[in-house]
Amino acid sequence: MSKLAHDIIIKPIITEESMMGTAFKKYTFKVAKDANKAEIKAAIEEVFDVKVAKVNTMHCKGHLRRYGRYEGYTPSWKKAIVTLTEDSKTIDFFDGLL
C-alpha cells in the first residue's frame, strides 16, 4: 500500500533560515519519519506541481523540556530540504510569506 502525498508532507517549516533558502529554490518541510527521499520527491511534485532536483533529509532529535520538577523530551521528527530545478516554478505558498 503506497502512502498518500499529504501523509508524507506534514507541514512547511517557516523560520528565518529556511526562508532565506527560498531565494535559491530550497524549501524546508517536516515529513513523515518513515518516508524516504524518493517518496518525498514524488509527494512534493504531486502536491505543488513543481520539478524537484534533489532532496536532503535529516533526523531532528527531540529537545529536553522541563515543567517544574518533571522533565521529558519533545518528539523526534524528520526534516527535508527540497531543491527545485532551475526551470521549475516556485512554490506559491512560500512566495506569500516573503
N, CA, C and O atoms as a GROMACS GRO file, in nm:
protein
  392
    1MET      N    1   0.084  -0.118   0.000
    1MET     CA    2   0.000   0.000   0.000
    1MET      C    3   0.089   0.124   0.000
    1MET      O    4   0.171   0.142   0.090
    2SER      N    5   0.072   0.209  -0.098
    2SER     CA    6   0.153   0.330  -0.107
    2SER      C    7   0.092   0.441  -0.021
    2SER      O    8  -0.028   0.443   0.005
    3LYS      N    9   0.178   0.531   0.022
    3LYS     CA   10   0.135   0.641   0.108
    3LYS      C   11   0.082   0.755   0.022
    3LYS      O   12   0.126   0.775  -0.091
    4LEU      N   13  -0.012   0.829   0.077
    4LEU     CA   14  -0.062   0.947   0.010
    4LEU      C   15   0.036   1.062   0.028
    4LEU      O   16   0.110   1.067   0.127
    5ALA      N   17   0.037   1.154  -0.066
    5ALA     CA   18   0.130   1.266  -0.062
    5ALA      C   19   0.110   1.352   0.062
    5ALA      O   20   0.206   1.402   0.120
    6HIS      N   21  -0.014   1.370   0.104
    6HIS     CA   22  -0.042   1.454   0.220
    6HIS      C   23  -0.008   1.384   0.351
    6HIS      O   24   0.003   1.450   0.455
    7ASP      N   25   0.010   1.252   0.347
    7ASP     CA   26   0.057   1.180   0.466
    7ASP      C   27   0.208   1.192   0.482
    7ASP      O   28   0.260   1.182   0.593
    8ILE      N   29   0.279   1.213   0.372
    8ILE     CA   30   0.425   1.225   0.375
    8ILE      C   31   0.466   1.366   0.415
    8ILE      O   32   0.552   1.382   0.502
    9ILE      N   33   0.405   1.468   0.354
    9ILE     CA   34   0.436   1.607   0.387
    9ILE      C   35   0.347   1.649   0.504
    9ILE      O   36   0.225   1.657   0.490
   10ILE      N   37   0.408   1.675   0.619
   10ILE     CA   38   0.330   1.710   0.737
   10ILE      C   39   0.303   1.860   0.741
   10ILE      O   40   0.188   1.902   0.754
   11LYS      N   41   0.410   1.941   0.731
   11LYS     CA   42   0.390   2.087   0.732
   11LYS      C   43   0.516   2.155   0.682
   11LYS      O   44   0.625   2.097   0.690
   12PRO      N   45   0.504   2.277   0.631
   12PRO     CA   46   0.624   2.353   0.594
   12PRO      C   47   0.690   2.411   0.719
   12PRO      O   48   0.624   2.435   0.820
   13ILE      N   49   0.819   2.432   0.710
   13ILE     CA   50   0.893   2.490   0.822
   13ILE      C   51   0.922   2.636   0.787
   13ILE      O   52   0.992   2.665   0.690
   14ILE      N   53   0.868   2.726   0.868
   14ILE     CA   54   0.881   2.869   0.843
   14ILE      C   55   0.973   2.928   0.949
   14ILE      O   56   0.927   2.964   1.058
   15THR      N   57   1.101   2.937   0.919
   15THR     CA   58   1.197   3.002   1.007
   15THR      C   59   1.276   3.103   0.925
   15THR      O   60   1.267   3.104   0.803
   16GLU      N   61   1.352   3.185   0.993
   16GLU     CA   62   1.430   3.286   0.922
   16GLU      C   63   1.531   3.219   0.828
   16GLU      O   64   1.548   3.263   0.714
   17GLU      N   65   1.596   3.114   0.875
   17GLU     CA   66   1.696   3.046   0.793
   17GLU      C   67   1.633   2.973   0.675
   17GLU      O   68   1.687   2.976   0.564
   18SER      N   69   1.520   2.907   0.697
   18SER     CA   70   1.457   2.835   0.587
   18SER      C   71   1.400   2.930   0.482
   18SER      O   72   1.395   2.896   0.364
   19MET      N   73   1.357   3.048   0.525
   19MET     CA   74   1.303   3.144   0.429
   19MET      C   75   1.413   3.205   0.343
   19MET      O   76   1.387   3.248   0.231
   20MET      N   77   1.537   3.211   0.394
   20MET     CA   78   1.648   3.260   0.312
   20MET      C   79   1.678   3.163   0.199
   20MET      O   80   1.729   3.205   0.094
   21GLY      N   81   1.649   3.036   0.218
   21GLY     CA   82   1.673   2.936   0.114
   21GLY      C   83   1.578   2.946  -0.003
   21GLY      O   84   1.607   2.894  -0.111
   22THR      N   85   1.464   3.014   0.015
   22THR     CA   86   1.368   3.024  -0.094
   22THR      C   87   1.423   3.105  -0.211
   22THR      O   88   1.376   3.090  -0.324
   23ALA      N   89   1.522   3.189  -0.187
   23ALA     CA   90   1.585   3.266  -0.296
   23ALA      C   91   1.660   3.172  -0.390
   23ALA      O   92   1.678   3.203  -0.508
   24PHE      N   93   1.705   3.056  -0.339
   24PHE     CA   94   1.778   2.958  -0.418
   24PHE      C   95   1.691   2.838  -0.453
   24PHE      O   96   1.742   2.732  -0.490
   25LYS      N   97   1.557   2.854  -0.442
   25LYS     CA   98   1.460   2.748  -0.467
   25LYS      C   99   1.481   2.627  -0.376
   25LYS      O  100   1.472   2.512  -0.420
   26LYS      N  101   1.510   2.655  -0.249
   26LYS     CA  102   1.522   2.549  -0.148
   26LYS      C  103   1.410   2.569  -0.047
   26LYS      O  104   1.396   2.676   0.012
   27TYR      N  105   1.330   2.466  -0.028
   27TYR     CA  106   1.214   2.474   0.061
   27TYR      C  107   1.225   2.364   0.167
   27TYR      O  108   1.269   2.253   0.138
   28THR      N  109   1.185   2.396   0.289
   28THR     CA  110   1.201   2.306   0.401
   28THR      C  111   1.064   2.258   0.450
   28THR      O  112   0.972   2.338   0.465
   29PHE      N  113   1.054   2.127   0.474
   29PHE     CA  114   0.928   2.067   0.519
   29PHE      C  115   0.954   1.969   0.632
   29PHE      O  116   1.059   1.906   0.638
   30LYS      N  117   0.856   1.956   0.721
   30LYS     CA  118   0.854   1.847   0.817
   30LYS      C  119   0.784   1.731   0.747
   30LYS      O  120   0.674   1.747   0.694
   31VAL      N  121   0.847   1.614   0.747
   31VAL     CA  122   0.793   1.499   0.673
   31VAL      C  123   0.778   1.380   0.766
   31VAL      O  124   0.827   1.381   0.879
   32ALA      N  125   0.710   1.278   0.717
   32ALA     CA  126   0.691   1.156   0.795
   32ALA      C  127   0.826   1.090   0.822
   32ALA      O  128   0.915   1.092   0.736
   33LYS      N  129   0.843   1.033   0.943
   33LYS     CA  130   0.972   0.978   0.982
   33LYS      C  131   1.012   0.858   0.897
   33LYS      O  132   1.131   0.831   0.880
   34ASP      N  133   0.914   0.784   0.843
   34ASP     CA  134   0.945   0.664   0.766
   34ASP      C  135   0.950   0.689   0.615
   34ASP      O  136   0.965   0.594   0.538
   35ALA      N  137   0.939   0.814   0.572
   35ALA     CA  138   0.942   0.846   0.429
   35ALA      C  139   1.087   0.853   0.380
   35ALA      O  140   1.175   0.904   0.450
   36ASN      N  141   1.110   0.799   0.259
   36ASN     CA  142   1.245   0.809   0.202
   36ASN      C  143   1.249   0.923   0.100
   36ASN      O  144   1.147   0.987   0.073
   37LYS      N  145   1.367   0.948   0.043
   37LYS     CA  146   1.385   1.062  -0.046
   37LYS      C  147   1.300   1.051  -0.172
   37LYS      O  148   1.247   1.152  -0.219
   38ALA      N  149   1.286   0.932  -0.227
   38ALA     CA  150   1.205   0.914  -0.348
   38ALA      C  151   1.058   0.943  -0.322
   38ALA      O  152   0.992   1.005  -0.405
   39GLU      N  153   1.007   0.901  -0.207
   39GLU     CA  154   0.868   0.927  -0.172
   39GLU      C  155   0.845   1.076  -0.147
   39GLU      O  156   0.742   1.131  -0.186
   40ILE      N  157   0.942   1.142  -0.083
   40ILE     CA  158   0.930   1.285  -0.056
   40ILE      C  159   0.930   1.362  -0.188
   40ILE      O  160   0.850   1.455  -0.206
   41LYS      N  161   1.019   1.325  -0.279
   41LYS     CA  162   1.026   1.392  -0.409
   41LYS      C  163   0.894   1.377  -0.485
   41LYS      O  164   0.844   1.475  -0.540
   42ALA      N  165   0.839   1.257  -0.489
   42ALA     CA  166   0.713   1.233  -0.559
   42ALA      C  167   0.598   1.311  -0.496
   42ALA      O  168   0.512   1.363  -0.566
   43ALA      N  169   0.597   1.320  -0.362
   43ALA     CA  170   0.489   1.390  -0.292
   43ALA      C  171   0.495   1.541  -0.320
   43ALA      O  172   0.392   1.603  -0.344
   44ILE      N  173   0.615   1.599  -0.316
   44ILE     CA  174   0.630   1.744  -0.342
   44ILE      C  175   0.588   1.775  -0.486
   44ILE      O  176   0.519   1.874  -0.510
   45GLU      N  177   0.632   1.692  -0.580
   45GLU     CA  178   0.596   1.716  -0.720
   45GLU      C  179   0.446   1.704  -0.742
   45GLU      O  180   0.389   1.778  -0.822
   46GLU      N  181   0.381   1.611  -0.673
   46GLU     CA  182   0.237   1.592  -0.689
   46GLU      C  183   0.156   1.706  -0.626
   46GLU      O  184   0.062   1.756  -0.687
   47VAL      N  185   0.192   1.746  -0.505
   47VAL     CA  186   0.113   1.845  -0.433
   47VAL      C  187   0.132   1.985  -0.489
   47VAL      O  188   0.034   2.058  -0.508
   48PHE      N  189   0.257   2.024  -0.517
   48PHE     CA  190   0.286   2.162  -0.557
   48PHE      C  191   0.307   2.179  -0.707
   48PHE      O  192   0.325   2.292  -0.753
   49ASP      N  193   0.307   2.072  -0.785
   49ASP     CA  194   0.321   2.075  -0.931
   49ASP      C  195   0.451   2.146  -0.971
   49ASP      O  196   0.450   2.241  -1.049
   50VAL      N  197   0.563   2.099  -0.916
   50VAL     CA  198   0.696   2.153  -0.945
   50VAL      C  199   0.789   2.037  -0.982
   50VAL      O  200   0.752   1.921  -0.969
   51LYS      N  201   0.911   2.070  -1.027
   51LYS     CA  202   1.012   1.969  -1.057
   51LYS      C  203   1.120   1.976  -0.950
   51LYS      O  204   1.178   2.082  -0.925
   52VAL      N  205   1.147   1.862  -0.887
   52VAL     CA  206   1.243   1.856  -0.778
   52VAL      C  207   1.378   1.807  -0.832
   52VAL      O  208   1.384   1.705  -0.900
   53ALA      N  209   1.486   1.880  -0.800
   53ALA     CA  210   1.620   1.840  -0.841
   53ALA      C  211   1.680   1.743  -0.741
   53ALA      O  212   1.733   1.639  -0.779
   54LYS      N  213   1.672   1.777  -0.610
   54LYS     CA  214   1.726   1.687  -0.509
   54LYS      C  215   1.657   1.709  -0.375
   54LYS      O  216   1.592   1.811  -0.352
   55VAL      N  217   1.672   1.609  -0.288
   55VAL     CA  218   1.611   1.612  -0.156
   55VAL      C  219   1.718   1.578  -0.053
   55VAL      O  220   1.784   1.475  -0.064
   56ASN      N  221   1.736   1.664   0.046
   56ASN     CA  222   1.824   1.635   0.160
   56ASN      C  223   1.736   1.613   0.282
   56ASN      O  224   1.644   1.691   0.308
   57THR      N  225   1.763   1.505   0.357
   57THR     CA  226   1.682   1.475   0.475
   57THR      C  227   1.772   1.470   0.598
   57THR      O  228   1.892   1.444   0.589
   58MET      N  229   1.710   1.495   0.714
   58MET     CA  230   1.782   1.483   0.840
   58MET      C  231   1.684   1.450   0.951
   58MET      O  232   1.569   1.493   0.949
   59HIS      N  233   1.732   1.372   1.047
   59HIS     CA  234   1.653   1.341   1.165
   59HIS      C  235   1.683   1.445   1.272
   59HIS      O  236   1.800   1.472   1.300
   60CYS      N  237   1.580   1.503   1.331
   60CYS     CA  238   1.595   1.605   1.434
   60CYS      C  239   1.554   1.544   1.568
   60CYS      O  240   1.440   1.499   1.585
   61LYS      N  241   1.647   1.543   1.661
   61LYS     CA  242   1.622   1.487   1.793
   61LYS      C  243   1.529   1.578   1.872
   61LYS      O  244   1.533   1.700   1.855
   62GLY      N  245   1.448   1.520   1.958
   62GLY     CA  246   1.361   1.599   2.044
   62GLY      C  247   1.442   1.672   2.150
   62GLY      O  248   1.547   1.624   2.192
   63HIS      N  249   1.393   1.787   2.193
   63HIS     CA  250   1.463   1.867   2.294
   63HIS      C  251   1.412   1.833   2.434
   63HIS      O  252   1.296   1.795   2.452
   64LEU      N  253   1.501   1.846   2.532
   64LEU     CA  254   1.463   1.826   2.671
   64LEU      C  255   1.381   1.945   2.718
   64LEU      O  256   1.422   2.059   2.702
   65ARG      N  257   1.265   1.919   2.775
   65ARG     CA  258   1.178   2.024   2.826
   65ARG      C  259   1.145   1.993   2.971
   65ARG      O  260   1.124   1.877   3.008
   66ARG      N  261   1.140   2.097   3.052
   66ARG     CA  262   1.109   2.081   3.194
   66ARG      C  263   0.982   2.156   3.226
   66ARG      O  264   0.954   2.262   3.170
   67TYR      N  265   0.905   2.100   3.318
   67TYR     CA  266   0.787   2.168   3.371
   67TYR      C  267   0.788   2.141   3.520
   67TYR      O  268   0.742   2.037   3.567
   68GLY      N  269   0.841   2.239   3.596
   68GLY     CA  270   0.856   2.217   3.739
   68GLY      C  271   0.959   2.109   3.765
   68GLY      O  272   1.072   2.118   3.716
   69ARG      N  273   0.922   2.007   3.842
   69ARG     CA  274   1.018   1.900   3.870
   69ARG      C  275   1.010   1.788   3.768
   69ARG      O  276   1.085   1.690   3.779
   70TYR      N  277   0.922   1.799   3.670
   70TYR     CA  278   0.906   1.695   3.568
   70TYR      C  279   0.982   1.735   3.443
   70TYR      O  280   0.988   1.852   3.407
   71GLU      N  281   1.040   1.638   3.378
   71GLU     CA  282   1.109   1.666   3.253
   71GLU      C  283   1.088   1.552   3.156
   71GLU      O  284   1.063   1.437   3.195
   72GLY      N  285   1.097   1.585   3.029
   72GLY     CA  286   1.080   1.485   2.925
   72GLY      C  287   1.129   1.543   2.794
   72GLY      O  288   1.173   1.658   2.788
   73TYR      N  289   1.120   1.463   2.690
   73TYR     CA  290   1.168   1.505   2.558
   73TYR      C  291   1.050   1.529   2.464
   73TYR      O  292   0.951   1.456   2.467
   74THR      N  293   1.063   1.632   2.380
   74THR     CA  294   0.966   1.652   2.273
   74THR      C  295   0.989   1.543   2.169
   74THR      O  296   1.097   1.484   2.166
   75PRO      N  297   0.892   1.515   2.084
   75PRO     CA  298   0.909   1.406   1.988
   75PRO      C  299   1.019   1.435   1.886
   75PRO      O  300   1.040   1.550   1.848
   76SER      N  301   1.088   1.330   1.843
   76SER     CA  302   1.184   1.342   1.734
   76SER      C  303   1.106   1.350   1.604
   76SER      O  304   0.994   1.302   1.595
   77TRP      N  305   1.168   1.413   1.501
   77TRP     CA  306   1.098   1.431   1.374
   77TRP      C  307   1.198   1.434   1.261
   77TRP      O  308   1.319   1.435   1.284
   78LYS      N  309   1.149   1.434   1.138
   78LYS     CA  310   1.234   1.432   1.020
   78LYS      C  311   1.210   1.557   0.938
   78LYS      O  312   1.095   1.598   0.917
   79LYS      N  313   1.320   1.618   0.889
   79LYS     CA  314   1.313   1.741   0.810
   79LYS      C  315   1.368   1.712   0.672
   79LYS      O  316   1.466   1.639   0.657
   80ALA      N  317   1.304   1.769   0.570
   80ALA     CA  318   1.350   1.754   0.432
   80ALA      C  319   1.370   1.892   0.371
   80ALA      O  320   1.281   1.977   0.378
   81ILE      N  321   1.487   1.912   0.310
   81ILE     CA  322   1.514   2.035   0.235
   81ILE      C  323   1.509   1.998   0.088
   81ILE      O  324   1.592   1.920   0.040
   82VAL      N  325   1.412   2.054   0.017
   82VAL     CA  326   1.385   2.019  -0.122
   82VAL      C  327   1.439   2.129  -0.212
   82VAL      O  328   1.404   2.246  -0.195
   83THR      N  329   1.525   2.093  -0.308
   83THR     CA  330   1.578   2.187  -0.404
   83THR      C  331   1.509   2.165  -0.538
   83THR      O  332   1.504   2.053  -0.589
   84LEU      N  333   1.454   2.273  -0.594
   84LEU     CA  334   1.384   2.263  -0.723
   84LEU      C  335   1.481   2.286  -0.838
   84LEU      O  336   1.589   2.342  -0.820
   85THR      N  337   1.442   2.240  -0.957
   85THR     CA  338   1.524   2.262  -1.075
   85THR      C  339   1.519   2.408  -1.117
   85THR      O  340   1.431   2.482  -1.074
   86GLU      N  341   1.614   2.449  -1.200
   86GLU     CA  342   1.622   2.590  -1.243
   86GLU      C  343   1.499   2.632  -1.322
   86GLU      O  344   1.452   2.745  -1.308
   87ASP      N  345   1.445   2.542  -1.407
   87ASP     CA  346   1.332   2.578  -1.491
   87ASP      C  347   1.197   2.556  -1.423
   87ASP      O  348   1.093   2.582  -1.483
   88SER      N  349   1.197   2.509  -1.300
   88SER     CA  350   1.073   2.484  -1.228
   88SER      C  351   1.016   2.615  -1.173
   88SER      O  352   1.090   2.709  -1.143
   89LYS      N  353   0.884   2.619  -1.160
   89LYS     CA  354   0.822   2.736  -1.097
   89LYS      C  355   0.840   2.727  -0.946
   89LYS      O  356   0.871   2.620  -0.893
   90THR      N  357   0.821   2.838  -0.876
   90THR     CA  358   0.837   2.839  -0.730
   90THR      C  359   0.710   2.786  -0.664
   90THR      O  360   0.606   2.772  -0.729
   91ILE      N  361   0.719   2.759  -0.535
   91ILE     CA  362   0.602   2.715  -0.458
   91ILE      C  363   0.530   2.840  -0.409
   91ILE      O  364   0.585   2.920  -0.335
   92ASP      N  365   0.405   2.854  -0.452
   92ASP     CA  366   0.328   2.976  -0.425
   92ASP      C  367   0.308   3.002  -0.276
   92ASP      O  368   0.303   3.117  -0.233
   93PHE      N  369   0.296   2.895  -0.198
   93PHE     CA  370   0.272   2.910  -0.054
   93PHE      C  371   0.382   2.993   0.012
   93PHE      O  372   0.352   3.080   0.094
   94PHE      N  373   0.508   2.968  -0.023
   94PHE     CA  374   0.619   3.039   0.038
   94PHE      C  375   0.635   3.180  -0.017
   94PHE      O  376   0.687   3.267   0.052
   95ASP      N  377   0.589   3.205  -0.142
   95ASP     CA  378   0.603   3.338  -0.202
   95ASP      C  379   0.523   3.443  -0.126
   95ASP      O  380   0.565   3.558  -0.118
   96GLY      N  381   0.410   3.405  -0.069
   96GLY     CA  382   0.327   3.499   0.004
   96GLY      C  383   0.384   3.536   0.139
   96GLY      O  384   0.338   3.632   0.201
   97LEU      N  385   0.484   3.463   0.187
   97LEU     CA  386   0.540   3.487   0.320
   97LEU      C  387   0.658   3.583   0.319
   97LEU      O  388   0.697   3.632   0.424
   98LEU      N  389   0.714   3.609   0.204
   98LEU     CA  390   0.832   3.696   0.197
   98LEU      C  391   0.796   3.843   0.202
   98LEU      O  392   0.884   3.928   0.197
   0.00000   0.00000   0.00000
